[in-house]
């Protein structure tokens, strides 16, 4: 019964919100874990049951916050479907979370990373094009690898992105990124296709769509090559893109649109990074810092 109810909810949530597959996967896992702990029908859970669940499981604040959000939406759905008379999550509060600033690269570190691929090899040209596009447009790695050939307009210098919730945004390409994308199309993509057909824009050495894991490995290997010792991920260049725009005086609303954030409070973390840097410089260089 619980499994059927969970899948009905996820179908409804996907259709109504356009949630990503990652979100649906996480919510399915959260609900199944809670149902297993409850050892009964999810429809019979009360506020005390949910409170005890969080006390016993001792989740990290971020995991508890996501799980509570999931349960709250789930029970709102049951309420709307007249499967419940009251929402057991209505009075529960989200845990306070410590705001962690994302790790990002300085401009000089970004330049070192972008210059790391071999500019004369098939794979080096592809990797440089991917890194340049990631940094030029601040893409999520999922958006980068999901790019299809028709999403790229080199003639007019823009790309079309389908982001979270299938929201579309048009992003301008910088001259450098545009140059490397042209090189990729001229020198690498046809070779990687191996006389086959694939609508994915960035291809692996097998001629298939580049995977998240493969691209993560590519970034880590280039970072090691140029001695960047920070813990990196594909998201690091997205953080660098936003931070450098804010540092150069970009309007926060513009950065929000470029990143595809639905809420500007998500974008505001990049002003916190700038403020932290200013404080660090003040403490380091001011006589009374």
C-alpha positions in Angstrom: 0.0 0.0 0.0 2.8 2.4 0.9 4.7 1.7 -2.3 1.6 2.5 -4.5 0.9 5.6 -2.5 4.5 6.9 -2.9 4.5 6.3 -6.6 1.1 8.1 -7.0 2.5 11.0 -5.1 5.7 11.2 -7.1 3.7 11.1 -10.4 1.6 13.9 -9.2 4.6 15.9 -7.9 6.5 15.5 -11.2 3.5 16.6 -13.3 2.7 19.6 -11.1 6.2 20.9 -10.3 8.4 19.5 -13.1 10.9 18.3 -10.4 14.2 16.8 -11.6 14.8 13.1 -11.6 17.4 13.6 -8.8 14.7 15.2 -6.6 12.2 12.5 -7.4 14.8 9.8 -6.6 15.7 11.5 -3.3 12.0 11.9 -2.3 11.3 8.2 -3.1 14.2 7.2 -0.9 13.1 9.5 1.9 9.6 8.2 1.9 10.6 4.5 1.7 13.0 4.9 4.6 10.3 6.6 6.7 7.8 3.9 5.8 10.2 1.2 6.7 10.9 2.8 10.1 7.2 3.4 10.7 6.4 -0.3 10.0 2.8 0.8 9.1 0.7 2.8 6.8 2.1 6.3 6.0 -1.5 7.5 6.2 -1.6 6.7 9.9 1.6 8.6 10.9 1.2 11.4 13.4 3.2 14.4 14.4 4.8 12.5 17.3 5.8 9.6 14.9 7.7 12.1 12.6 9.3 13.9 15.5 10.5 10.5 17.0 11.8 9.5 13.5 14.1 12.5 13.3 15.2 12.1 16.9 16.2 8.4 16.4 17.8 8.7 13.0 19.9 11.8 14.0 20.1 13.1 10.4 22.4 15.9 9.4 20.5 19.2 9.4 20.5 19.3 5.6 19.2 15.8 5.3 16.5 16.4 7.9 15.5 19.6 6.2 15.1 17.8 2.8 13.3 14.9 4.4 10.9 17.2 6.2 10.2 19.1 3.0 9.5 15.8 1.3 7.1 14.6 4.1 5.4 18.0 4.2 4.6 18.0 0.4 3.6 14.3 0.6 1.1 14.9 3.4 -0.2 18.1 1.7 -0.9 15.8 -1.3 -2.8 13.3 0.9 -4.8 16.1 2.4 -5.7 17.5 -1.0 -6.8 14.0 -2.1 -9.0 13.6 1.0 -6.9 10.7 2.3 -6.1 12.6 5.5 -8.0 15.0 7.8 -4.9 16.8 9.0 -1.3 17.3 8.1 1.0 15.7 10.7 3.9 18.0 9.6 2.1 21.3 9.9 3.6 22.3 13.2 7.1 20.8 12.7 10.0 23.3 12.1 13.0 23.0 9.8 16.3 22.6 11.7 18.7 25.5 11.6 21.4 24.9 9.1 24.9 26.3 9.1 25.4 28.2 5.9 28.5 26.8 4.2 30.1 28.9 1.5 30.9 27.0 -1.6 34.4 26.3 -2.7 35.4 28.4 -5.7 38.4 29.2 -7.8 40.2 32.5 -8.1 40.4 34.0 -11.6 44.0 32.9 -11.9 43.1 29.4 -10.8 40.3 29.2 -13.4 42.8 30.3 -16.1 45.2 27.5 -15.1 42.4 24.9 -15.2 41.1 26.1 -18.6 44.6 26.1 -20.0 45.3 22.5 -18.8 43.9 20.5 -21.7 46.1 19.8 -24.7 45.0 22.2 -27.4 46.2 20.0 -30.3 44.5 16.7 -29.3 40.9 15.5 -30.1 40.1 15.1 -26.4 41.9 18.2 -25.3 39.9 20.4 -27.6 36.7 18.7 -26.4 37.6 19.2 -22.7 38.7 22.8 -23.2 35.3 23.5 -25.0 33.4 21.9 -22.1 35.4 23.8 -19.4 35.1 27.1 -21.3 31.3 26.7 -21.7 30.8 25.7 -18.1 32.7 28.8 -16.9 31.3 31.2 -19.5 27.7 30.4 -18.8 27.7 29.1 -15.2 26.0 25.8 -16.2 25.1 23.0 -13.9 27.0 19.9 -15.0 23.7 18.2 -15.6 22.8 21.0 -18.1 26.2 20.8 -19.7 26.1 17.0 -20.5 22.4 17.2 -21.5 23.1 19.8 -24.2 21.9 18.7 -27.6 23.2 19.9 -31.0 20.1 22.0 -31.7 20.6 23.9 -28.3 23.8 25.5 -29.6 23.6 28.6 -31.9 27.1 29.5 -32.8 26.0 31.9 -35.5 24.1 34.1 -33.1 26.3 33.3 -30.1 23.9 31.8 -27.6 22.7 28.5 -26.1 19.3 27.3 -25.0 19.3 25.5 -21.6 16.6 23.4 -20.0 17.3 23.6 -16.3 15.6 22.5 -13.1 11.8 22.1 -13.5 12.3 22.1 -17.3 12.6 25.9 -17.1 14.2 27.3 -20.3 16.8 30.1 -20.3 18.8 31.6 -23.1 22.5 32.3 -22.3 25.0 34.4 -24.3 28.3 32.8 -25.2 31.5 34.7 -24.6 34.0 35.1 -27.5 36.5 32.6 -26.0 33.8 29.9 -25.4 32.4 30.5 -28.8 35.9 30.1 -30.4 36.5 26.8 -28.6 33.0 25.4 -29.4 33.8 26.1 -33.1 37.1 24.3 -32.7 35.3 21.4 -31.1 32.8 21.1 -33.9 35.5 21.4 -36.6 38.1 19.2 -35.1 36.7 16.8 -32.5 33.0 16.1 -32.6 33.0 14.4 -36.0 35.8 12.1 -34.9 34.0 11.2 -31.7 30.8 10.4 -33.5 32.7 7.5 -35.2 30.5 7.7 -38.3 27.4 7.2 -36.1 24.6 9.5 -35.1 24.1 11.1 -31.7 22.2 14.3 -30.9 24.2 14.9 -27.7 26.6 17.8 -28.1 29.5 16.6 -26.0 30.5 13.0 -26.6 32.7 10.5 -24.8 35.5 8.5 -26.5 32.8 5.9 -27.3 30.7 8.3 -29.2 28.0 8.4 -26.5 26.8 11.2 -24.3 29.4 12.4 -21.8 28.5 11.2 -18.3 28.7 13.1 -15.0 31.2 10.7 -13.6 33.5 10.9 -16.7 33.4 14.7 -16.6 34.1 14.8 -12.9 37.1 12.6 -13.5 38.3 15.0 -16.3 38.1 18.0 -14.0 39.9 16.3 -11.2 42.7 15.1 -13.5 43.3 18.6 -14.9 43.2 20.2 -11.5 45.9 17.7 -10.4 47.9 18.5 -13.5 48.1 22.2 -12.7 48.5 21.7 -8.9 45.1 23.1 -7.8 44.7 21.4 -4.4 41.2 22.6 -3.6 38.5 19.9 -3.5 36.9 20.4 -6.9 33.7 19.3 -8.6 32.1 20.3 -11.9 29.9 22.7 -9.8 33.1 24.6 -8.8 33.2 26.4 -12.1 29.6 27.4 -11.7 30.4 28.9 -8.3 33.5 30.7 -9.8 31.3 32.1 -12.7 28.8 33.6 -10.2 31.4 34.8 -7.7 33.5 36.5 -10.3 30.4 38.3 -11.8 29.5 39.6 -8.4 33.0 40.7 -7.7 33.1 42.6 -10.9 29.8 44.4 -10.0 27.2 42.4 -11.8 23.6 43.0 -10.7 22.4 40.1 -8.4 19.1 39.8 -10.4 21.1 39.3 -13.6 23.2 36.6 -11.9 20.1 34.9 -10.7 18.7 34.8 -14.2 21.9 33.5 -15.7 22.2 30.7 -13.1 18.5 29.8 -13.4 17.8 30.2 -9.7 14.1 30.3 -8.9 14.7 32.2 -5.7 17.2 35.1 -5.3 18.0 34.0 -1.8 19.9 31.1 -3.4 22.0 33.6 -5.4 22.7 35.8 -2.4 25.3 33.3 -1.1 27.7 34.9 -3.7 27.5 38.2 -2.0 28.4 36.4 1.3 31.5 35.0 -0.4 32.5 38.5 -1.5 31.9 39.9 2.0 34.0 37.1 3.5 36.8 37.9 1.1 36.7 41.6 1.9 36.7 40.8 5.6 39.7 38.5 5.1 41.6 41.2 3.2 40.8 43.8 5.8 42.1 41.5 8.6 45.2 40.8 6.7 46.2 44.2 5.5 44.6 46.8 7.8 46.7 48.0 10.7 43.8 47.4 13.1 42.4 44.4 11.3 
